[in-house]
Amino acid sequence: MSAPFQIAAQGRSVSPSGKVLVDVDDGLITITMNRPEVRNAVDRDLSHEVCAAIDHLDAVADLRVGILTGAGGDFCSGMDLKAFVRGEVVRVDGRGLLGLAHTPPVKPLIAAVEGYCLAGGFEATLACDLMTASRSARFGLPEAKRGLAAAAGGLIRLPRAIPPRIAMEMALTGDHVDAELLHRHGLVNVLTEPGGALQAAVGLARRVVPNAPLSVAASKRVITGQRDWDTREQFDRQAEITGPVLASHDAKEGARAFAEKRPAHWTGT
C-alpha cells in the first residue's frame, strides 16, 4: 500500500518525510522526488510517497495530467543501494518501485528529466506516457555492474520502446547513453536545453489538460494495451474501450461546442 498524505487542492504540499513535493495547478499535478543529496535515489519513503501522489492523480477528477521529475538537477539515480544493503524494501507491495513498475496510472504521466536518470529512475520513465529531457541528461540500466537486474520494467519495456539491440546493449553493458540517442529513437518526445525539461513537460501537459477526460483515458488504454492484442480481435477489443466514449454525454458536448464555436465543458460522463 502507498503511504497517504494530505495533498492540497491547489499549491504545494510536502510529504511526511519531505522526500516528495507535490504541486497542483489547474488540472496538473507535478510530483518531485526530493532527495537531491543522493540524486533522488529511491528509498522506502520516497517510493511509497510517490505512489501516494500518483494515486491522488487518478483519484481526483479535476486532475487531468501528472508530471514526474526530480529536484536538484537530476531525475533519479535508481534504488538507494545503501537502503537495499540495510534490508529496506523500497518496492511498493504488488506495485513495484514508486508504485509505477506494475501499475502505471490511468491518467497520462509525463517524465521531465534532467541530469542522471538511471536504473529504477530510468525504468520509471518507461512506465510514463510521455517524456521531455534535457540534452545533458544521461540514461542507463547499470544493474549488471552491481550484480542486480533491471526488474522494474527496464528489461520488458525498453526493447518495446527502442530498437531491441540498443536496449540489449544498454542492459548488458550497463553503460550510459545520452538523451539525443533516445530522442532519435522516439523515446524522448521533447529535447530541451539544460534546465528546460520541466517547462517543456508543463507545455506538453497544457496541451492535454483541455481535452475530454474520457477520450484521453480511453486513448491511453488502447495504445498501451493493443500491442498484446491478437490482430483478429483488436477492433473488438478497442470497441469495448472506445464504445462508451462515443456514446457519452461528453461526445455530444464536444460536437455541440465545435458547432457553436465555444470551449467544451466536460463532465466525464
N, C-alpha and C positions, 0 to 999 in steps of 0.2 A: 504494500500500500504506500501511496505517496504521503508526505508529511504536510498536511494542510496548513495554510496560514492566511491571515486576513489580507486580501488584496482590494485596494480602494477602487471605486468605480471610475475615477479619473486621477491622474497624477502618479506619483511614485510610491511604491511600497517596498519594504525591505524584509527579507525572510528572517525567521528567528535566529539563524546562525550568522546572518549578514552576508552569506555567501552567494545570494541571489538577489538581484534588483529587478523590480517589475515596474514598468512604466505603461500606463494606459492612456491613450489619447484618441478619442473619436473613432472607435471601432478597431483600433490597432493596439495590440499588446506586445511590448518589447521585453524580452527576458534576457537579462545579462548575467552571465556567470562571473562571479566577483571574487576570484582568488588570484589576483594579478601577481602576487609574490611567488606563485608556483605555476605561472602561465595557465591558470584556471584548471589545474589538474582536478579530476573528479574524485572526491571522497564521498562518504555516505551522505552527509548533509547536503552537499551540492546536488548529488544525484536525485535524492528524494524531493528536494525543494524545487528543482527544475521540473520534475514530474508533476508536482502540485500546480505549478504555474501553467503548464501545458493543459492539465485537466481543467483549469479555470478557463482557458481559451475555449475549450469545447463546451463547457457548461453554461457560459453566459451568452445569451442570444445576441446582445449588442456588439460582441466582439466578433470580427469577421476574419482577421488575419493575424498571425503571430510572426515575430522575428526573434531568432535566437542568435545571440552574439556574446562576445567576451570582453571583459574590462582590461585596461592596461596595455592595449596594443597587440594582444594575442587572442585567438579564438579559444582554443583548448588543447592542452598537450596530452590529453587522454587520461586514463586511470591514474590516480595517485599511487605510485608504486610503493611509497613508504606506508601508506594506509593498507595496501594489499599485503605487505610483509607483516604488518601488525595483525593481520587476520580480519581486517574490516571488510564487510561485504558492501561493495559500492553499487551493486546492481539493485534495482527495484524488483522485488519478488514478482515473477511472472511477466515482467515488462522490460527487463534489461537495463542497460546503462542509461541514466537520465530519464527512464520511462519511455524512451524513444525506440530502442532497438527492436522490440517485439510489437509495440503498439503505438505507431505514429498517430497524431491527432486526426480527427475527421476534417477539421478546417485546415486551410493552407498554412504552412510554416516555411518561412524563408530564413536561410542561414546567411549571416553577414560576417565575413571572415577577413580578419587582419592577422598578420604575424603567423605564429605556429598553429597548425590545425592537424594534429597527429593522432594516430591510434583511435581510441574511443571518441575523441573530438572529431576526427575526420569521419568516423562512422556515423556520428550524429548528423552531420551534414547530408549523408547519403539517405537518411530517413526523412529529411526535409524535402519540400516540393520544388523549391527554387533556391538559387544561391547567387549572392554577389560576393566578390572577392577583390582585395587589393592586389595589384601586380606584385607586391613584395611578399604576399602570403606564401607559406610553404606547407605542403601537404605530404602525408606519408602514413604508411602502415608499418611501423618499426617493430611490431611484436616479435617477429622471428629473431631479432637481435637480442631479445630479452627472454627467450625460451617460452614465449606466450603464443597466442593465435588471435587473429582479428575476428573474434567470435561475436562481436556486437553488430554484425551486419556487413563488415568490410568484405569478407570472402564471398558473400552471397550477392550483395547489391552492387559492388563496384564493377564486376565483369558484365553486369547488365547495363551499366551506365556509360562505360567507355570500352574501347576495344579490349577484348579479353586478354590479349597478350601483354598489353600495357598494365592491366590490372595484375596479371601474373607476375610481371617484373617487379611491381611495387610490393607485392606480398612476399615474394621470395628474397628480394634484396634488402627490403626494409628501408630503401633509400628515399630521400625527399624528392618531390617534384614541385615545379612552380605553378602558379595559378594560370599562366598563359597556356601551358600544355593542356590543362583541364578545360580551359575555355575553348581551345581549338577542337576538343573532342566533345563539347556540348555539355559538360557537367556544370560549368560556371555560366550563369545567364548573363551577368553584367560584370565586366572587368573595370576596375577603377584605379585611380592613382592612390598611393598610400594615404590612409585616413578617410577614404571616401566610401568604404563598403557599407557602413550603416546608413548613410544618407541615400545611397543608391537603393538599399533594401526598402527604406521608407517610401521612396518614389515608386518602386515596384508595387509595394503593398497598397499605396494610394490608388493604383490603377485597378486593384481587385476589390477593395472595400465597397465601392458604389454598386457592385453587381449583385444580382439576385442570389441570396444565400443558398437556396435550394439548388440552383443551377451550378453554383461553384462547387458545392459538396458533391453533387452527382458527377460532375465532370472529373473531379479528383478521383472519385471512387472507381469510375470506369477506366481512366487512364492507368491507375495503379494496379487494377485487377486484371485488365484484359490480356496481359502478357501470358497469363496462365490458362486462358480460356481455349478450349478446343475451337478450331475455326468453324466447325459445323454448328456450334451453338452460340457464337459470340454475339450475334444480333439479338437473340433471345435473352441472353444474359444482360446485354445492355438495356433492353426494353424493360426489364424488371426494375432497373435503377432509374432510367430516364422517363418511363411512362408516368409515374406520379408527378414529376416535374412538369411535363407537358400538360397535364390535367389540373395543375394547381391554380389557385387564385392569383399567384404572382405572375404566371404565364399570361393571363388575361390582362393583368395590370401593366405588364411590360408592353404589350401591344397597344393598349389604350394610351399609355404615356408617350409612346412613339408617335401615334396618330395625332395626339393633342400637343405635341412638341413641348413636353414638360418632363421634369425628373420623375422617375418612378418611385412609388412608396411601397417598399417591400414589407410583407408581413411574415414571410417564412412559411406561408400556408398555401 
